[in-house]
């Protein structure tokens, strides 16, 4: 597994957890 793929996967998981924990964090993500 490429390191870049793992970083993307982990970042995606953290992003989902952040949105679920604090919706206010969405502003920083710029989604």
HTML snippet that shows the backbone in 3Dmol.js (N, CA, C, O; Angstrom):
<script src="https://3Dmol.org/build/3Dmol-min.js"></script>
<div id="view" style="width:600px;height:400px;position:relative"></div>
<script>
const pdb = `
ATOM      1  N   UNK A   1       0.848  -1.203   0.000  1.00  0.00           N
ATOM      2  CA  UNK A   1       0.000   0.000   0.000  1.00  0.00           C
ATOM      3  C   UNK A   1       0.880   1.249   0.000  1.00  0.00           C
ATOM      4  O   UNK A   1       1.779   1.384   0.830  1.00  0.00           O
ATOM      5  N   UNK A   2       0.615   2.155  -0.933  1.00  0.00           N
ATOM      6  CA  UNK A   2       1.409   3.385  -1.019  1.00  0.00           C
ATOM      7  C   UNK A   2       1.156   4.282   0.192  1.00  0.00           C
ATOM      8  O   UNK A   2       0.043   4.344   0.713  1.00  0.00           O
ATOM      9  N   UNK A   3       2.194   4.966   0.623  1.00  0.00           N
ATOM     10  CA  UNK A   3       2.071   5.858   1.774  1.00  0.00           C
ATOM     11  C   UNK A   3       1.056   6.969   1.484  1.00  0.00           C
ATOM     12  O   UNK A   3       0.298   7.375   2.364  1.00  0.00           O
ATOM     13  N   UNK A   4       1.053   7.447   0.260  1.00  0.00           N
ATOM     14  CA  UNK A   4       0.131   8.519  -0.131  1.00  0.00           C
ATOM     15  C   UNK A   4      -1.314   8.054   0.034  1.00  0.00           C
ATOM     16  O   UNK A   4      -2.175   8.816   0.474  1.00  0.00           O
ATOM     17  N   UNK A   5      -1.569   6.804  -0.323  1.00  0.00           N
ATOM     18  CA  UNK A   5      -2.920   6.259  -0.206  1.00  0.00           C
ATOM     19  C   UNK A   5      -3.329   6.174   1.259  1.00  0.00           C
ATOM     20  O   UNK A   5      -4.463   6.494   1.617  1.00  0.00           O
ATOM     21  N   UNK A   6      -2.403   5.744   2.092  1.00  0.00           N
ATOM     22  CA  UNK A   6      -2.690   5.629   3.527  1.00  0.00           C
ATOM     23  C   UNK A   6      -2.979   6.997   4.120  1.00  0.00           C
ATOM     24  O   UNK A   6      -3.903   7.157   4.919  1.00  0.00           O
ATOM     25  N   UNK A   7      -2.175   7.991   3.720  1.00  0.00           N
ATOM     26  CA  UNK A   7      -2.372   9.353   4.230  1.00  0.00           C
ATOM     27  C   UNK A   7      -3.758   9.857   3.848  1.00  0.00           C
ATOM     28  O   UNK A   7      -4.439  10.482   4.661  1.00  0.00           O
ATOM     29  N   UNK A   8      -4.177   9.588   2.608  1.00  0.00           N
ATOM     30  CA  UNK A   8      -5.486  10.034   2.144  1.00  0.00           C
ATOM     31  C   UNK A   8      -6.590   9.332   2.922  1.00  0.00           C
ATOM     32  O   UNK A   8      -7.577   9.947   3.324  1.00  0.00           O
ATOM     33  N   UNK A   9      -6.402   8.025   3.126  1.00  0.00           N
ATOM     34  CA  UNK A   9      -7.395   7.228   3.848  1.00  0.00           C
ATOM     35  C   UNK A   9      -7.545   7.713   5.290  1.00  0.00           C
ATOM     36  O   UNK A   9      -8.656   7.910   5.781  1.00  0.00           O
ATOM     37  N   UNK A  10      -6.402   7.901   5.956  1.00  0.00           N
ATOM     38  CA  UNK A  10      -6.414   8.361   7.344  1.00  0.00           C
ATOM     39  C   UNK A  10      -7.010   9.763   7.441  1.00  0.00           C
ATOM     40  O   UNK A  10      -7.810  10.047   8.333  1.00  0.00           O
ATOM     41  N   UNK A  11      -6.614  10.632   6.520  1.00  0.00           N
ATOM     42  CA  UNK A  11      -7.123  12.007   6.522  1.00  0.00           C
ATOM     43  C   UNK A  11      -8.637  12.006   6.348  1.00  0.00           C
ATOM     44  O   UNK A  11      -9.339  12.802   6.973  1.00  0.00           O
ATOM     45  N   UNK A  12      -9.141  11.110   5.496  1.00  0.00           N
ATOM     46  CA  UNK A  12     -10.574  11.019   5.255  1.00  0.00           C
ATOM     47  C   UNK A  12     -11.297  10.580   6.518  1.00  0.00           C
ATOM     48  O   UNK A  12     -12.355  11.115   6.847  1.00  0.00           O
ATOM     49  N   UNK A  13     -10.731   9.611   7.226  1.00  0.00           N
ATOM     50  CA  UNK A  13     -11.340   9.125   8.464  1.00  0.00           C
ATOM     51  C   UNK A  13     -11.371  10.234   9.502  1.00  0.00           C
ATOM     52  O   UNK A  13     -12.390  10.440  10.162  1.00  0.00           O
ATOM     53  N   UNK A  14     -10.266  10.948   9.651  1.00  0.00           N
ATOM     54  CA  UNK A  14     -10.202  12.041  10.618  1.00  0.00           C
ATOM     55  C   UNK A  14     -11.209  13.125  10.258  1.00  0.00           C
ATOM     56  O   UNK A  14     -11.836  13.724  11.131  1.00  0.00           O
ATOM     57  N   UNK A  15     -11.355  13.370   8.951  1.00  0.00           N
ATOM     58  CA  UNK A  15     -12.289  14.396   8.499  1.00  0.00           C
ATOM     59  C   UNK A  15     -13.718  14.025   8.887  1.00  0.00           C
ATOM     60  O   UNK A  15     -14.482  14.870   9.353  1.00  0.00           O
ATOM     61  N   UNK A  16     -14.072  12.756   8.691  1.00  0.00           N
ATOM     62  CA  UNK A  16     -15.411  12.303   9.038  1.00  0.00           C
ATOM     63  C   UNK A  16     -15.636  12.410  10.540  1.00  0.00           C
ATOM     64  O   UNK A  16     -16.710  12.812  10.989  1.00  0.00           O
ATOM     65  N   UNK A  17     -14.615  12.046  11.314  1.00  0.00           N
ATOM     66  CA  UNK A  17     -14.736  12.099  12.769  1.00  0.00           C
ATOM     67  C   UNK A  17     -14.874  13.541  13.231  1.00  0.00           C
ATOM     68  O   UNK A  17     -15.643  13.830  14.149  1.00  0.00           O
ATOM     69  N   UNK A  18     -14.133  14.450  12.600  1.00  0.00           N
ATOM     70  CA  UNK A  18     -14.198  15.860  12.972  1.00  0.00           C
ATOM     71  C   UNK A  18     -15.587  16.427  12.684  1.00  0.00           C
ATOM     72  O   UNK A  18     -16.145  17.167  13.494  1.00  0.00           O
ATOM     73  N   UNK A  19     -16.137  16.072  11.525  1.00  0.00           N
ATOM     74  CA  UNK A  19     -17.456  16.584  11.154  1.00  0.00           C
ATOM     75  C   UNK A  19     -18.517  16.041  12.106  1.00  0.00           C
ATOM     76  O   UNK A  19     -19.463  16.745  12.459  1.00  0.00           O
ATOM     77  N   UNK A  20     -18.356  14.792  12.516  1.00  0.00           N
ATOM     78  CA  UNK A  20     -19.324  14.165  13.404  1.00  0.00           C
ATOM     79  C   UNK A  20     -19.209  14.737  14.815  1.00  0.00           C
ATOM     80  O   UNK A  20     -20.203  14.850  15.533  1.00  0.00           O
ATOM     81  N   UNK A  21     -17.992  15.092  15.199  1.00  0.00           N
ATOM     82  CA  UNK A  21     -17.755  15.620  16.540  1.00  0.00           C
ATOM     83  C   UNK A  21     -18.109  17.105  16.612  1.00  0.00           C
ATOM     84  O   UNK A  21     -18.833  17.541  17.508  1.00  0.00           O
ATOM     85  N   UNK A  22     -17.585  17.875  15.653  1.00  0.00           N
ATOM     86  CA  UNK A  22     -17.864  19.310  15.634  1.00  0.00           C
ATOM     87  C   UNK A  22     -18.159  19.785  14.220  1.00  0.00           C
ATOM     88  O   UNK A  22     -17.288  19.768  13.349  1.00  0.00           O
ATOM     89  N   UNK A  23     -19.392  20.205  14.005  1.00  0.00           N
ATOM     90  CA  UNK A  23     -19.760  20.671  12.670  1.00  0.00           C
ATOM     91  C   UNK A  23     -19.063  21.992  12.359  1.00  0.00           C
ATOM     92  O   UNK A  23     -18.886  22.348  11.194  1.00  0.00           O
ATOM     93  N   UNK A  24     -18.673  22.707  13.394  1.00  0.00           N
ATOM     94  CA  UNK A  24     -18.004  23.997  13.210  1.00  0.00           C
ATOM     95  C   UNK A  24     -16.650  23.815  12.530  1.00  0.00           C
ATOM     96  O   UNK A  24     -16.124  24.749  11.926  1.00  0.00           O
ATOM     97  N   UNK A  25     -16.082  22.603  12.631  1.00  0.00           N
ATOM     98  CA  UNK A  25     -14.772  22.345  12.035  1.00  0.00           C
ATOM     99  C   UNK A  25     -14.860  22.374  10.511  1.00  0.00           C
ATOM    100  O   UNK A  25     -13.847  22.524   9.828  1.00  0.00           O
ATOM    101  N   UNK A  26     -16.072  22.232   9.983  1.00  0.00           N
ATOM    102  CA  UNK A  26     -16.251  22.201   8.536  1.00  0.00           C
ATOM    103  C   UNK A  26     -15.754  23.499   7.896  1.00  0.00           C
ATOM    104  O   UNK A  26     -15.274  23.490   6.763  1.00  0.00           O
ATOM    105  N   UNK A  27     -15.870  24.616   8.624  1.00  0.00           N
ATOM    106  CA  UNK A  27     -15.435  25.896   8.074  1.00  0.00           C
ATOM    107  C   UNK A  27     -13.944  25.878   7.775  1.00  0.00           C
ATOM    108  O   UNK A  27     -13.506  26.419   6.760  1.00  0.00           O
ATOM    109  N   UNK A  28     -13.164  25.260   8.649  1.00  0.00           N
ATOM    110  CA  UNK A  28     -11.711  25.213   8.450  1.00  0.00           C
ATOM    111  C   UNK A  28     -11.358  24.304   7.278  1.00  0.00           C
ATOM    112  O   UNK A  28     -10.384  24.554   6.567  1.00  0.00           O
ATOM    113  N   UNK A  29     -12.149  23.245   7.072  1.00  0.00           N
ATOM    114  CA  UNK A  29     -11.870  22.307   5.994  1.00  0.00           C
ATOM    115  C   UNK A  29     -12.114  22.962   4.643  1.00  0.00           C
ATOM    116  O   UNK A  29     -11.464  22.610   3.659  1.00  0.00           O
ATOM    117  N   UNK A  30     -13.039  23.906   4.585  1.00  0.00           N
ATOM    118  CA  UNK A  30     -13.320  24.592   3.327  1.00  0.00           C
ATOM    119  C   UNK A  30     -14.072  23.708   2.365  1.00  0.00           C
ATOM    120  O   UNK A  30     -13.923  23.827   1.149  1.00  0.00           O
ATOM    121  N   UNK A  31     -14.884  22.814   2.913  1.00  0.00           N
ATOM    122  CA  UNK A  31     -15.650  21.907   2.057  1.00  0.00           C
ATOM    123  C   UNK A  31     -16.894  22.649   1.586  1.00  0.00           C
ATOM    124  O   UNK A  31     -17.704  22.089   0.847  1.00  0.00           O
TER     125      UNK A  31
END
`;
const viewer = $3Dmol.createViewer("view");
viewer.addModel(pdb, "pdb");
viewer.setStyle({}, {cartoon: {color: "spectrum"}});
viewer.zoomTo();
viewer.render();
</script>
